[in-house]
Amino acid sequence: MEQKNMDFLAEALKIKNYLIDWRRDFHMHPEIDYDLIRTSKKIKEFLDFEHIPYTESAKTGICAIIRGDEASENSRTIGIRADMDALPLRDRKICEYSSKVEGKMHGCGHDAHMSILMGAAKILNGLRHELKGNVKLFFEPAEETTGGAAVMIKEGVLQNPEVDAVIGLHVAEGIECGKIGIKRGVVHAASNPFEIKIIGKGGHGAHPEDTIDPVVIASNVVLALQSIVSRELPPVDAAVITVGSIQGGSAENIIPEDVVLKGTIRTMKKEHRQYVTQRVKEVTEGIVKAMRGSCEITIRESYPCLYNDDGMLDFVEKRVEDIVSEDNIERLTVPNMGVESFAYFSMEKPSAFYFLGAANEEKGINHPAHGSYFDIDENCLPIGVAIQCKTAYDYLNKK
């Protein structure tokens, strides 16, 4: 079959029942973090059946490869990524494929992402005699926790053969099924979780003069941190500092020894990430010292910003137009303050990440991700497969 005659959407629709069955099986049996024993086993069984070689990575992650028969040492290699893990969340949907595991749910669409990648693998593997390069399939664990992508990259999934570009997608409950969302530049924020332990001197609540009150110090710190973004960053640039937890004290008439603040920093630019983390330290230390206390500050480097490469996104966008038409592309202008571990791939290779519309108002499929009623319109599955296939096929075969 010649490339010009290949209708990838038609090919994807032929395996639509497989896609739905895979997705529902994953949805009924969710697993979290790196503890993806059953999930990984199911994917390996599929790869074995399709005779696609693979290696394990990041504990329960998988790196598979489809080597094109027309590939040479100088051929391109493209990576396609899907995340695997679910959430520690109760599934409150009442349907035939509701989660069978109490307290665990695929509430973010990773079940769909795996099914789409399996579908793309099935079709592209059937075309390997035409491929002038290679396709690597990245099944990533722990996207919702610490980011399995970073571990996979450290373990060498981007080498042997060297990956030239990576593509990924995410189902979007805010975009109607049949439409695609595309965002240029920064797509997702960087994250820096922090913990601040403020140490004072405890004592009786009726005699504050004999104490150094860490509750009052902590209150001043929380308020002061909010001024970093509002008064030290340009108003047109998005960033946020959230203190989500304050822990300290045991009784209403006791001033405690210490208070612990926990929160997160989200930024959209590398320079802002460095600046804000430094200022959180400086502001906290300054206030604590001025109020006679001491502190211990821990700020972790979590997910980086997810950047879309302009050239790679242009390439993907043209394939999206071929599959769903230009009228069904939503060009997004506002980045997402949430984090996404695909960012680790985007920091290493030219990458493109887009949003696959999965909502259907008429069917009542419009609940937010990370919520107990989240679901998708499964008609989006073959669309995702078709876009991934056409992008990979053309990337390897077009000059």
Residue pairs with C-beta under 8 A, 6 or more apart in sequence:
1 127
1 130
3 130
3 393
3 394
3 397
6 127
6 390
6 393
8 123
8 323
8 385
8 386
8 387
8 389
8 390
8 393
9 323
9 382
9 383
9 386
11 123
11 386
11 389
12 19
12 119
12 123
12 381
12 382
12 383
12 385
12 386
12 389
13 382
15 119
15 122
15 123
15 382
15 385
16 381
16 382
18 118
18 119
18 122
19 115
19 116
19 118
19 119
19 378
19 381
19 382
19 385
20 115
20 378
20 381
22 42
22 46
22 114
22 115
22 118
22 119
23 111
23 112
23 114
23 115
23 378
23 381
24 96
24 97
24 111
25 42
26 39
26 42
26 106
26 110
26 111
26 114
26 115
27 97
27 98
27 99
27 106
27 111
28 97
28 98
28 99
28 100
29 38
29 39
29 99
29 100
29 101
30 86
30 87
30 91
30 99
30 101
30 104
30 105
30 106
30 111
31 37
31 38
31 39
31 84
31 85
31 86
31 101
31 104
32 85
32 86
32 87
32 88
32 104
32 144
32 145
33 85
33 141
33 142
33 144
33 145
33 146
34 58
34 59
34 60
34 85
34 141
34 142
34 145
34 148
35 60
36 60
36 84
36 85
36 141
37 60
39 60
39 84
39 85
39 114
40 56
40 60
40 61
40 62
40 84
40 139
40 141
43 62
43 84
43 114
43 118
43 139
44 54
44 62
46 118
46 121
47 53
47 54
47 62
47 64
47 121
50 121
50 122
50 125
51 125
52 64
52 65
52 66
52 121
52 125
52 137
53 64
53 65
54 62
54 63
54 64
54 65
54 137
55 62
55 63
55 64
56 62
56 63
57 63
57 151
57 152
57 155
57 157
58 140
58 141
58 142
58 148
58 151
58 152
58 155
59 141
59 148
59 151
60 84
60 141
61 84
61 138
61 139
61 140
61 141
61 148
61 151
61 152
62 137
62 138
62 139
63 136
63 137
63 138
63 139
63 152
63 157
64 121
64 136
64 137
64 139
65 134
65 135
65 136
65 137
66 121
66 124
66 125
66 128
66 131
66 134
66 135
66 137
67 128
67 131
67 134
68 75
68 128
68 129
68 130
68 131
68 132
68 133
68 134
68 135
68 396
69 128
69 129
69 130
69 131
70 129
70 130
70 131
70 132
71 131
71 132
71 133
71 134
71 396
72 132
75 132
75 133
75 134
75 161
75 396
76 132
76 133
76 134
76 164
76 165
76 395
76 396
77 133
77 134
77 135
77 136
77 161
77 162
77 163
77 164
78 133
78 134
78 135
78 136
78 163
78 164
78 165
78 166
78 167
78 391
78 392
78 395
78 396
79 135
79 136
79 137
79 138
79 157
79 158
79 163
79 165
79 166
79 167
79 345
79 349
80 117
80 120
80 135
80 136
80 137
80 138
80 166
80 167
80 168
80 388
80 392
81 117
81 138
81 140
81 149
81 166
81 167
81 168
81 342
81 345
82 110
82 113
82 114
82 116
82 117
82 137
82 138
82 139
82 140
82 168
83 110
83 113
83 114
83 140
83 141
83 143
83 144
83 148
83 341
83 342
84 110
84 113
84 114
84 139
84 140
84 141
84 143
84 148
85 110
85 141
85 142
85 143
85 144
85 145
85 148
86 99
86 104
86 105
86 106
86 107
86 108
86 110
86 111
86 144
87 104
87 105
87 106
87 107
87 108
87 144
87 370
88 103
88 104
89 103
89 104
89 105
89 107
89 370
89 371
89 372
90 102
90 103
90 105
90 372
91 98
91 99
91 104
91 105
91 107
91 372
92 372
92 373
93 372
93 373
93 374
93 375
95 375
99 105
99 106
105 372
105 374
107 369
107 370
107 371
107 372
107 374
108 144
108 369
108 370
108 374
109 170
109 171
109 358
109 369
109 374
109 376
110 143
110 144
112 171
112 356
112 358
112 376
112 378
112 380
112 381
112 384
113 169
113 170
113 171
114 139
115 381
116 169
116 356
116 381
116 384
116 385
116 388
117 137
117 139
117 388
119 381
119 382
119 384
119 385
120 137
120 385
120 388
120 389
120 392
121 135
121 137
123 385
123 389
124 131
124 135
124 389
124 392
124 393
127 393
130 393
130 397
131 393
131 396
131 397
132 396
132 397
133 395
133 396
133 397
134 161
134 396
135 392
135 396
136 157
136 163
138 149
138 152
138 157
138 166
138 345
140 148
140 149
140 152
140 341
141 148
142 148
142 151
142 341
143 149
143 340
143 341
146 302
147 302
147 303
147 341
147 344
148 341
149 341
149 342
149 343
149 344
149 345
150 341
150 344
153 344
153 345
153 348
157 163
158 345
158 348
158 349
163 349
164 349
164 350
165 309
165 312
165 349
165 350
165 351
165 352
165 395
166 342
166 345
166 346
166 348
166 349
166 350
166 351
166 352
167 312
167 316
167 351
167 352
167 353
167 388
167 391
167 392
168 342
168 345
168 351
168 352
168 353
169 353
169 354
169 355
169 356
169 384
169 387
169 388
170 340
170 353
170 354
170 355
170 356
171 355
171 356
171 357
171 358
171 376
171 380
171 384
172 181
172 355
172 356
172 357
172 358
172 359
173 358
173 359
173 365
173 366
173 367
173 368
173 369
173 374
173 376
174 359
175 181
175 330
175 355
175 356
175 357
175 358
175 359
176 357
176 359
176 360
176 361
177 357
177 358
177 359
177 360
177 365
177 376
177 377
177 379
177 380
177 383
178 324
178 328
178 357
178 379
178 380
178 383
179 324
179 328
179 329
179 330
179 357
180 320
180 324
180 328
180 329
180 330
180 354
180 355
180 356
180 357
180 383
180 387
181 329
181 330
181 332
181 354
181 355
181 356
181 357
182 313
182 316
182 317
182 320
182 329
182 330
182 331
182 332
182 354
182 355
183 308
183 331
183 332
183 333
183 335
183 336
183 354
183 355
184 308
184 310
184 313
184 331
185 307
185 308
185 335
186 268
186 269
186 305
186 306
186 307
186 308
186 335
187 306
187 307
187 308
187 335
187 336
187 340
187 353
188 303
188 305
188 306
188 335
188 336
188 337
188 338
188 339
188 340
188 342
188 343
189 238
189 266
189 267
189 268
189 305
189 335
189 336
189 337
189 338
189 339
190 266
190 267
190 268
190 270
190 273
190 302
190 303
190 304
190 305
190 339
190 343
191 264
191 265
191 266
191 302
191 303
191 339
192 264
192 265
192 266
192 267
192 273
192 276
192 277
192 299
192 300
192 301
192 302
193 262
193 263
193 264
193 265
193 299
193 300
193 302
194 261
194 262
194 263
194 264
194 265
194 277
194 280
194 297
194 298
194 299
194 300
195 260
195 261
195 262
195 297
195 298
196 218
196 221
196 260
196 261
196 262
196 284
196 295
196 296
196 297
196 298
197 258
197 259
197 260
197 261
197 295
197 296
197 297
198 214
198 217
198 218
198 221
198 258
198 259
198 260
198 261
198 288
198 293
198 294
198 295
199 214
199 257
199 258
199 293
199 294
199 295
199 296
200 211
200 212
200 213
200 214
200 217
200 255
200 256
200 257
200 258
200 259
200 292
200 293
201 210
201 211
201 212
201 257
202 211
202 254
202 255
202 256
202 257
203 210
203 211
203 254
203 255
204 210
204 211
204 253
204 254
204 255
205 252
205 253
205 254
205 255
206 253
208 255
211 255
212 291
212 292
212 293
213 255
214 248
214 255
214 256
214 257
214 258
214 259
214 293
215 248
215 249
215 255
215 256
215 259
216 291
217 259
217 287
217 288
217 291
217 293
218 246
218 248
218 259
218 261
220 287
220 291
221 261
221 283
221 284
221 287
221 288
222 243
222 246
222 261
224 283
224 284
224 287
225 241
225 243
225 263
225 280
225 283
225 284
226 241
228 241
228 276
228 279
228 280
228 283
229 239
229 240
229 241
229 276
232 275
232 279
233 239
233 272
233 275
233 276
237 268
237 269
237 272
238 266
238 267
238 268
238 335
238 337
239 265
239 266
239 267
239 268
239 272
239 276
240 265
240 266
240 337
241 263
241 264
241 265
241 276
241 280
242 263
242 264
242 266
243 261
243 262
243 263
244 262
244 263
244 264
245 260
245 261
245 262
245 263
246 259
246 260
246 261
247 259
247 260
247 262
248 256
248 258
248 259
248 260
249 255
249 256
249 259
250 256
265 273
265 276
265 277
265 280
265 299
266 337
266 339
267 273
267 276
267 305
268 305
268 335
269 305
270 304
270 305
273 305
277 299
280 297
280 299
281 297
281 299
284 295
284 297
285 295
285 297
288 294
288 295
302 339
303 339
303 340
303 341
303 343
303 344
304 343
304 344
304 347
305 343
306 339
306 340
306 342
306 343
306 346
306 353
307 343
307 346
307 347
307 351
308 346
308 351
308 352
308 353
309 346
309 350
309 351
309 352
311 350
312 350
312 351
312 352
313 352
313 354
315 352
315 391
315 394
315 395
316 352
316 354
316 387
316 391
317 329
319 387
319 390
319 391
319 394
320 329
320 354
320 387
321 329
322 390
323 383
323 386
323 387
323 390
324 383
324 387
330 357
332 355
340 353
342 351
342 353
345 351
346 353
352 391
354 387
356 380
356 383
356 384
356 387
357 380
358 365
358 376
358 377
358 380
359 365
359 366
359 376
359 377
360 366
360 377
360 379
363 377
365 375
365 376
365 377
367 373
367 374
367 375
368 374
